[in-house]
Structure formats: structure tokens, C-alpha cells
Amino acid sequence: MKMSETTGRQGISPGRGDDLWERLRAIEDKLSLIIEILSPEDSDGPTLDEILGRLVTLIAAQNPMLRRIDLTTGRVLDIQEGRMPRSARPDDKDGADAR
């Protein structure tokens, strides 16, 4: 189907339809250029997957310290609320591990 047939059905004259298509093509070219400028090159730093992988590794390495901070925060909260601290509870498994 030719563009003139399509534009004729929609009530757009063939000359005006060609002009519209040229404008749309120019807009597409400009958008493509903007996307190309804003997109990093392949060699510009690590990929998103590499960054996320490194973050997961760093967080996993900090897990013992994070558990200790969580336990300490829980103990402080217990003391402030007048409860027996978590490390003194006989049923507290995390308290025995974090000493």
C-alpha cells in the first residue's frame, strides 16, 4: 500500500502526507541522536550487571557486621522498653552467635 493511498483514506492530501512523514522522520532522527548522545559507550565504565554484582558481593561480605548491628540495636531497644536484653534470653539463638 502506498503512502498516498493511506493518506487519501484519512482525508490528508498526498502532498501534506509527505510533508508530515518528513517531519516525523526528522523528529525520529533528532531523538535517535539525543539517545545516542545520552547513552554511554560500551567502554565507558562497568555495566549495570557488574555494578549490581559488586554491590551484592559487598553486602554479603558485610553480613556478620550487619547482624551484629541488628542485634545491638535490638538490645538497646529491649533495654529502653524495659525488657530483658536479647543476649540474656535463654531462647535467643542470635544473641549467642554475636558475642
C-alpha positions as CSV (number, residue, x, y, z in Angstrom):
1,M,0.0,0.0,0.0
2,K,1.4,3.4,-1.0
3,M,1.6,6.3,1.4
4,S,-0.6,8.3,-0.9
5,E,-3.3,5.6,-0.7
6,T,-3.1,5.7,3.1
7,T,-3.2,9.5,3.4
8,G,-6.1,9.6,0.9
9,R,-8.2,7.4,3.0
10,Q,-7.5,9.5,6.1
11,G,-8.5,12.7,4.3
12,I,-4.9,14.0,4.0
13,S,-3.7,15.2,0.7
14,P,-0.7,13.3,-0.7
15,G,1.5,16.5,-0.6
16,R,0.5,17.1,3.0
17,G,1.1,13.5,3.9
18,D,4.6,13.5,2.5
19,D,5.3,16.7,4.5
20,L,4.0,15.0,7.7
21,W,6.2,11.9,7.1
22,E,9.2,14.1,6.5
23,R,8.6,15.9,9.8
24,L,8.2,12.6,11.6
25,R,11.4,11.3,10.1
26,A,13.2,14.5,11.2
27,I,11.9,14.1,14.7
28,E,12.9,10.4,14.7
29,D,16.4,11.4,13.6
30,K,16.7,14.0,16.3
31,L,15.5,11.6,19.0
32,S,18.0,9.0,17.8
33,L,20.8,11.5,18.0
34,I,19.7,12.5,21.6
35,I,19.6,8.9,22.7
36,E,23.0,8.2,21.2
37,I,24.5,11.2,22.9
38,L,23.0,10.3,26.3
39,S,23.8,6.6,26.1
40,P,27.2,5.6,27.4
41,E,29.6,3.9,25.1
42,D,30.4,0.2,25.7
43,S,33.8,1.1,27.1
44,D,32.6,3.8,29.5
45,G,32.8,2.1,32.8
46,P,31.1,-1.0,34.2
47,T,27.8,-2.3,33.1
48,L,24.7,-2.3,35.3
49,D,25.1,-6.1,35.9
50,E,28.7,-5.6,37.0
51,I,27.7,-2.8,39.4
52,L,24.9,-4.8,40.9
53,G,27.1,-7.9,41.2
54,R,29.7,-5.9,43.1
55,L,27.1,-4.5,45.4
56,V,25.7,-7.9,46.2
57,T,29.3,-9.1,47.0
58,L,29.9,-6.1,49.3
59,I,26.7,-6.6,51.2
60,A,27.3,-10.3,51.6
61,A,30.8,-9.5,53.0
62,Q,29.2,-7.2,55.5
63,N,26.6,-9.6,56.7
64,P,28.3,-10.5,60.0
65,M,28.7,-6.9,60.9
66,L,25.1,-6.1,59.8
67,R,23.8,-8.9,62.0
68,R,25.8,-7.6,65.0
69,I,24.4,-4.1,64.4
70,D,20.9,-5.5,64.3
71,L,21.4,-7.4,67.5
72,T,22.9,-4.4,69.3
73,T,20.0,-2.2,68.1
74,G,17.6,-4.9,69.4
75,R,19.3,-5.0,72.8
76,V,19.2,-1.2,73.1
77,L,15.5,-1.2,72.2
78,D,14.8,-4.0,74.7
79,I,16.6,-2.1,77.5
80,Q,14.7,1.2,76.6
81,E,11.4,-0.6,76.7
82,G,12.2,-2.4,80.0
83,R,12.5,-5.9,78.6
84,M,15.3,-8.4,79.3
85,P,18.0,-7.8,76.7
86,R,18.1,-10.3,73.9
87,S,21.6,-11.7,74.8
88,A,20.3,-12.6,78.2
89,R,17.3,-14.6,77.0
90,P,17.8,-18.4,77.0
91,D,15.8,-18.9,73.8
92,D,17.8,-16.3,71.8
93,K,20.0,-18.1,69.3
94,D,21.2,-14.8,67.6
95,G,22.5,-13.4,70.9
96,A,24.8,-16.4,71.4
97,D,26.3,-16.1,67.9
98,A,27.0,-12.4,68.0
99,R,29.2,-12.3,71.1
